[in-house]
Amino acid sequence: MEENNSFKPYVSADKVLPEFTVSSIVIGILLAIVFGAANAYLGLRVGMTVSASIPAAVIGMGVYKVIGSLSSKKDDTILESNMVQTIGSAGESLAAGAIFTMPALFLWAAEGKAQMPSIVEIALIAMIGGLLGICFMVPLRKALIVKEHGTLPYPEGTACAEVLLAGQEGGANAAIVFIGMGISALIKFVVDGLKVVSSAATVTINKIHGEISTEVYPALISVGYICGFKIASYMFAGAILGWLVLIPAIYLFGSHTVLYPATVTIAEIWKSDGASGIWSSYIRYIGAGAVAAGGIISLIKSMPLICRTFADAMKGIFNKESVGKEERTNRDLNMGVVLGLLAILIILIAVLPVIPISVLGAVIIVIFGFFFATVSSRMVGLVGSSNNPVSGMAIATLLITSIVLKATGNTGASGMVAAIAIGSVICIVAAMAGDMSQDLKTGYILGATPVKQQYGELIGAVVSAITIGFVLYLLNSAWGFGTPELAAPQATLMKMIVEGVMGDNLPWTLVFIGVFIAIMIELLSIPVLPFAIGLYLPIELSACIMVGGVLRLILEKVYEGKANKDKVINNGVLCCSGMIAGEGLVGILLAVLAVITVKGKTVAEMVDLSGVLNLGQIGGLAVMALIILVILKFTIWSKEAKVEK
């Protein structure tokens, strides 16, 4: 494998520009906190997160344009903007990895099966995972980012570089993000704060005992727009199978039957809770089986690629020919520092009470983590971060860990907590490695200094690790995980897997129905995971995401073959990124209001106007129409749309 010497970055190696500056660090930290909290809220609601790299880069460019206009500073700030997105996206990816597993600890605490994890414990677990992911990517950078530049496209990293290279439009683009944030924040407060409109529109089909429903939130429509029609349609197809096929079938064949795990007849469940009750009692277990199978299938399909990547990475790590001779754009964090940090992390894993394992066990976790970091980096290089099988890696880790812990007699609460803690570390390692790969790709194209980017990643990871515990505590105090407000789908699934292995208390027939549905979907060459997530989640989430996907499809068809297509579509992506951040931040604000009490009432109860004015589902649909109009304003009604070449 030859090193790529023909590539020339935007900023040459012999040119030095401002990069790791006080302003870039401060702005990056703020965005790491903002996007980390927003993504945590989004992931706990719908089980999906989105990359913060491009919106963070755009905001960074916008801020530097303002700074430049207010001062005589004329320096090129492209590398500073890149540092902003590096730090900001590091915080977002760590938060994404943490929320897939850690809420399971809160769920067990609520059930009296374990103690509530402390904020310090959460921070330490998150920090260990984040720092491990960064340490692993330092030696992998030359093997995967540099030597395979022409082979691995790293789509999000390349797109982010293109956005930064178009920096002369950064101010206008940043305005789109901020306007999206503001409008979304207002809508979220009206829907969930003032509660003057319904958050969902539902139609129950009594004749077949099915249900179709959609929520009206800007973040969900935005997720559909960003992911695109195909992914949204796969999710919605899974939801249709669950809510319009399986639920009616369960009622038809067993309305007067008491079917485990429920304790009353299916007819009684329908009478008291409707389709949601049948979904909660049965469909979510089928969905859990499908998601677990989908994650493992993704992992198995990647095994040949995994083995090749691992072998190539090992060769690259032990190639010491150029050590000490690197030019600026090829200079990494000193390997002595990396190995020293790894040693500290191994000791920390071994002594941390929430992970009751020996030093040997800690070393095994680190080896396992390095393996999955390599997998994650290669996968996102080929297919992008949205298709990175992080949940599959976490499921595989949890299954192996739970089986080993059970075999060694550690089956109680400590064993379950240990399994989730280990799974959390691996999940965060994979998420961080995938995101950092995209950041390093952006830096490679632009001509950033790798070691400075790696410092930025460390800062983003530490800040987000400290923050995530407070965010999880706040959200749990306000609504509780596993509730309609915060379904925490991945964490609930991880909890079910650990309990199933440890206690054999899952309705395995339902789980295996889901497994074989996933296998069938795979045989049809349909991506399993989005379909399985749609089956696992309530239909109102998938339906709202589908609206965004359809909107993206319509715009792509309208502008097919036109020179300004990418500009128009990307405007929508920026608007939607802002709307996701705005809704997430107001979600955090509402959580704060739900725990602050004044004269025996929470502030959230005091601002609730639903008893005075409630426009119901009609109002909710009007809100959805407004969200669509906002996206259209920045796409088909934008100045870019009017300039056709």
N, C-alpha and C positions, 0 to 999 in steps of 0.2 A: 504494500500500500504506500504509494508515493505521497509525500507532503505537497499540499497545494501551494506552489510558489508563484503561479501565474496570477493569482487573484490580487488586486490592488484595492485597498479600502478607500473610503471617501476621504478620510483624514490620514495622510501618510504617516509611516512609523517615525520619521524624523521631525514631524511637526507636533508641537505641544500646545494644546488648547486647555482652557479651564474645564475641569471635569469633576473631581472629587472636592467640591467646594462647600462652604458652610451653607449657602443658599440651597444647593441641590440636595444636601443631606436633610435639611430642615423640611423642605417641601416634600421630599421623598418619604420622610417619617410620617408627616401628616397624612399623605395619601395612603401609606401602608395601614395606618389606623382606620382611616375612612373606608377604604375599599375592603380591608380585612373584616371590619364590622358589618359592612353592607353585604359582603359575600357570605359571611356566616349566617346572617339572617335569611338570605335567599336560599342557601343550601339547606337550612333547617326547615324551610317552608316547602320547597319543591324537589329537594334532592339533587339539584344541579347548580353549578357555579359557572361564572364566566370570567374570562381573562381580563385583568385590569391594565395590561401593558399599554395598549393603544390609548385608552382614555387618559391614563397617567402621563403618557408621553405628550399628548395633545395639551393637557392642562399645564404641564411643565413648559412647553413652548409658549403657551399663552401668557403665563406668568413672566417669562423672560422677555417677551415682547413689551409687556407693560413696564418692566424694570428698565429696559432699554430706552423706551420713550420718555421715561421720567429722569433719566440720567444721561451723562455723556458716554456711558460704557458702550463700546462698539464691538466688543469681543464676540466671536462666533460661539454661540451657546449650545450647539447641537450635541456635544458630549455631556454637557450639564443636563440637558433635557433627557438624554439617555440614562444618566445616573438617576434622575428622578423616577423614571419608569422602572428601573432596575430595583430600587429600594421599595417603591410602591407595590409592584407586582409580587415581590418576595413576601410581603405581609399578607397579600390576598391569597397566595397559594398555600401558605402555612395554615391560615384560617380554614381554607377549604379542606385540607387534610384532617384537621382537628375535629371538625363538626361531623365528619363521616363516622366517627367512632366514639368520641368522648361523652356525648350525651347519654350513652348506655349506662355510664356510671351514675348519672343523676336519676335515671329510671329505676335502677336497682335501689338507690337510696330512698326513693319515694315508696318503693314496695317493701322497705324494711329489710332488704337482703344484704345491704352493705352500707358502709358509712359514706356520707357525702364527701366527694373529693374536695380538698382545699384548693384555693386559688393558686397557692404555691406549687402544689402537686401538679395541677393542670399546666402551669407555666413551665415547670421542669420537664414534663413529658413532651410538651410541644417544642421546647427549646432543644431537647436532645434530638428529636426527629428532624427539626429544621437544620441544626448545625451538622448532623450526620449527612443529610442530603447535600449540603454545600461542600463539605469535605470530600465527598465521593466525586462530585462533579469537577473538582479542581484537576485531578489527573485525567479525567475522562475528556476534558475539553479538547486537547490536541488530537486525541484519537477520533472523536466524533464531530466536532465543530470545524476543525481546521483541515484534517486529512480527508474528510469526506464532504467537503464543502459542495462539490458538484453532485453528490449522491443523495445527501439528506437535506431536503429543502427547508425544514423547520418553518412551516407556513406562517405561524403567528409572529415568530421572530423576524422573518423576512418582511412581512406586512408592516410591522412596527418600524423597521428601518426605512421603508418606503414613506411612511407617514412623516418620520423625522426629516427625511431628505426633502420633503415638500414643505419644509418649515416656514417658508415665506407666507403660507396660508394658515400658520398655526394659530394666530389670534382669532380668525373667523371660526376655525374648527373648535377651538376651546370654548367659544361662545355657545356653539351648538350643545356641547356637553353640559355647560352650566345651565342653559335654558331648560334642557331636558331634566336636569336634576331639580330645578325649581318647580317646574310644572308637575313632575311626578310627586314631589314632596307634598305639594298642595293637595293633589288628588288623594294621596294616601291618608292625609290628615282628615279630609272630608269624609272618606269612606270608613276608616277605622278609628278616627278620633272623634269627630262630630257624629258619625254614624247616621247621617241623614239620608243615605241611600243604601240599598242592599249591596253586599259585597259579592253576591252571586245571583245568577238567574237560573232557575231550575224548572224542568218539565218532567213530571212523573208520568210514566206510561203504564197506567194501572192494568190495562188489558193484558200486557205481557209481563207485568211486574219488573219493569226496567226503569232506567232514569238517565236523562241527559241533562248536563248542567255545565255552566261556565262561570268562573270568577271574572272580575272586571279590573284586575290590577295592572298597572303599567309595567311592572317588572316581568310578569308572566308573558305578556304580549311581546315585550322586548327580548326575552329569552328565545321565543319562537322566531322572531325576526333575525336575531344574531345566528342562531343555529341553522336556520334555513328550513325550507318546506319538507325536505326528505326526513330529517331527524324528527321534526314536529309531527309529521304524518305517521312515522313508526310508533311514536309515543301514543298518538291518538288511536291508532289501530289496536294497541294493547288495551287501552281504556274501553274501546267498543267491545272487545272480546269479554272483558270483565263485567261491564255494566249492562250490556244489551244482549249478551249471549249466555255467559255463565250464571249470572244472578237469576235471570228468568228460568234457566234450566234447573237450577237448584230448587227454586220455588215450585216449578212444575212437577218435578219428580219426588219432592220430599216435603211438601208444605206442612204435613201433619207429623213429621218426623223430628225427633230430638237427635241432632247430629253433632257429635263431638267436634270442636271444643265447646259449642254452645250448650246451655243447660235447659233451654226451652225450645218449643217447636219453631220451625222456620216461619210458619204463619204468624206466630206471636212476635217474632223478631220483626217481620214486615210491618205488623200492625203498630208496634211501638216506635221503631226507628227507620222503617222503610228500607230502601235499597242500601243505604249507608250501613245499617245494622248487619245485613247479609254480607256486605263487603268486609266489614270489620271482623265478623265471625269466621269467614271462610276464604274470601277472595284474596285477602292480603297474604295468607299463607301460601296460596297458589303462586301469587306474585313473588313472594320471597324465594320460593323454589326456582322460579324462572330467572330472577336476578342473580341468585347464587350460581346457577348453571351457566348463565350468560357470561358471568365474570370468569369462571373457570374455563369455558370454551375459548374465550378471548386469549387467556393465558396459554392454553395448550396450542392454539394456532400460532402463537408467537414463539414457541419454543425453539424452532430452528434458527430464527432470527436472534433470539436471546443468546443462544450458545455461540453463534458467530460473533456477535457484538462483544460478549464477555471475553472471548479469546483475543479479539483485536484490541480491546481496551487494555488487557494485560500486557500485550506486546508494546503498546504505546507508553504504558506507565514505566516499564523497565528500560526504555530507550533513553539513555542518559547522554547521548552524543552532544546535544545542544544546551545542556544545563550550564547556566552561568553566561551564556552567549546570546541570550534572547534579546531581540529588539523590543521597543516599547509595546508594540501591538501583539507580542507573543509572550509577555511576562506574566507568569502565574504566581499565586501565593506560594511561599517557600514550603517545600515538602516536609521540612523539619517541623514547621509550625503546624501543618496539617496532621502529621503523625502524633505530635504532642497533644493536639486538641482531641484526636481520636482516643488517645490513651485516657485523657481526662473523662471523656464521655463514657468509655467502657467502665471506668471506676464508678462514675455517677449512676449508671444503669444498675451496677451490682449492689450499690449501697442504698438505692432509693427504696423505701419500704413498700411503695405501691407496686413495684416490680420485684416480687420475691424470688430472685434467681441468683446464682453464683456468678463469679467472674467468668467462668467458662461459658455459662449461659449468655452473659453479656457479649462475649466475643462472638458467639454464634449469631446473636441478633445483628451485630455489626456486619458479619459476613453476609447474612441473609439480606440486610439492608443494602449493602453494596451491590449485590446481585440484582435487586429490584430497581435500584437507582440506574443501573446500566440498562435494564429493560425499559424503564420509563423514558430515559433520554433518547434511546433509539426509536421507540414507538412514536413519541411526539415529533421526532425528526421526520418521520415518514408520513404520518397521518394527522398530525396536529394534536394539541392538548386536549381538545374536546373528545377525542377518541382514545385517550390514554386509559388503559384498563386498571386504574388505581383501585377501584372497588374489587376487581377480580383478585388483585394482589393481596388486598386486605382480607378478603374471604379465604383465600388459600392459606394465608398466615394464621388466621384465626382457627381454621379447621385443624391445621398441623399442631398449633400451640395448644389448643383445647384437648386434642387427643393425647399429646405428650403429658400435659398437666394431669389429666385424668388417669393415665397409666401410672403416674408416679404418686397417685393418691391425693393430689391437690384438687379436690372437687368442690369444695365449699365456696363461700363468698370470696375468699382470698384468691382461689384459683380462677374464678370468673373475672375478677378485677384485674388479675395479672394478665389474663388472655387479652382483655381489651386494652390494657396499657401497652403490651407488646404490639398488638395490632395497630394502635394509634401511632406508635413510633414508626413502624414500617409504612403506614399510609401517608404520614407526613413526609417521610424520606422520599417516597415515590412522587408525591405532589411537588415537593421542592425541587427535586432533580429535573422533572419535566419542565417546570417554569424557568428554572435557572438556565436550562439548555436554550430555551427561546431567547432569554435575555443575552446570553453569551453570543448567540447567532447574530442578534441585532448589533451588538458591540463589534463583532468581527467584520460585519459589512461596513459599519461606520468608521472603524479604526479606533475604537475605544481601547483603554488599557485594561486587560483582563484582571490583573490583580486589584485594581481599583473597583471594578465591578464586583469582584468577590468580597471586598470589604463592604461594599454597599449591600450585597446579599446578606452578609452577617448582621449588619445593622437592622435591616428589614425583618429578618427572622427573629432576632432578640426582642425588638419592639412589639411585633405581633404576638410573640409567645407570652409576653407580659400582659398584653391587652386581652387576649382571647379568653382567659379565665374570668375576667370581669364581665365580658360580653355574655359568656355562657351563663354565669350566675344571674345576671340581670334578666336575660330572656327566660330562664327557668323560673325565676321569681314572679315574673309578670304573667306568663301563660302556662308554663310547664311543657316539657318535651313530650312528644307523643300525643298532643292534643290537636284539634283541628287547626288552631292557629300556627302551631309549630310541629308538624308531623314527624320531623327528624327521620325520614324514611331509611337512610342508610344505617344510622345508628340503631334504629329499631330492628333492622334486619340483622346487624352484627350481634345484638343482644339475643335475638332468637336463635342464631347459629350456636353461640356459646352455651346457652341454656339447653338447646337440643342435644348437643354432644355430651354435656356434663350430666344432664338429668333425664334424658330420653323422654321429654314431656311435650314434644311437638306432635301435631297431627300429621304424621309422616305421609299418609296417603295424599293429603292435599299438597304437601310440599313436592312430592314426586310427580303429581299431575303437572305442577309448574315446571319441573325439570324436563319432562317429556314434551311439554309445549315449547320450551326453549330449544330443545333438540330439533323439533319439527320446523321451527322458524329458521334455525341455522341451515337445515337441509334445503330450505327454499331460498337460500342465499340472501336472507333479510338480516340486517344487523340486529343481534339478539338484545343487547343491553337497552337501547332506547325503547324497544317494544316491551321488554320485561318491566322497565321502570313505569311505563304507561299502564301496564296491568297491575302493578303494585300500588300506584298512587290513585287517589280519588279522581274521578273523571273530570271534575271541574277545573283541575289544574291543567291536565293535558289538553282540554278543549280550549282554554284561554291561550295556551302556548301555540296551539294549532292556528288560532286567529293571526298571530304574528307571523307564523310560517306561510300562511296563505297570502298575507300582505306582501311579504318578501317575494314570493313566487310571481305575483301580479306585476310588481315593479320590474323584476328581471325579464318578464315576457314583454312588457311595454318598451323597455329600453334595450332589448336584444339587438345586437349588432350596431348600436349607436356608440359614438366615441366617448360620450359622457356617462356611459352606464356605470363604470366603477365609481366615479365621483358621486353620483346620485345615491347608489347603494351604500357607499361608505358614509355619506352624511346620515343616512338612517341608522347605521351601526353606531355612530358617535352619539346620536340623539338617544338611542336605546340604552347605550352604556351609561349615559347620564341618568336616564330614568331608573335604571336598576340601582344605581348608587343613591339617588334621591329617595326612592322608596325604602331602601335598606336603612338609611339614616333616620328617616321618620319612624320606621319600625322600632329602632333603638330608642328614639325619643319617647314613643308611646309606651315602651316597656318601662322607661324611667317614670313616666306619669302614672303607670299602673301600680307602682310600689311606693309612691310618695303619698302620705295620708295627711289630710287637713280636716280637723274637726270630725274625725271618724269616717270620712269619705276619701277615697283616692282621687287624685287630680283627674285621672282618666274618667272616673264616674261624673265628676263635676263638669267636664267639657262635653259629655255625651248628650246630644240633643235629640236622640231618637224618640224620646217621649213627647217632644214638642213638634218635630217635623220629621217625617220619614217618607221619602218618595218611592221606597220599595224597589222592586226589580226593574221597573221602568226607569227609575233614576240611575240604577246600576248600569243598564244598557246604554243610557245617555252618556255616562262616564266613559264606557268603553268606546263609544263613537268619538268622544273628544280625544281620547288617547290616539286613535287611528288618525284623526285629523292633524294632531301634532306631528306624527311621523310623516304624514303626507306634506305638511308645511315645509319640512326640511329635505324632502326628496323631490316629488313631482312639481312642487310649487317653489323650489329653491332657484337661486340664480344659476346654479350649475345645470339644472334641468333645461333652462331656456337657451343655453349656449350649446348648440349641436353642430359638430364639425363633420 
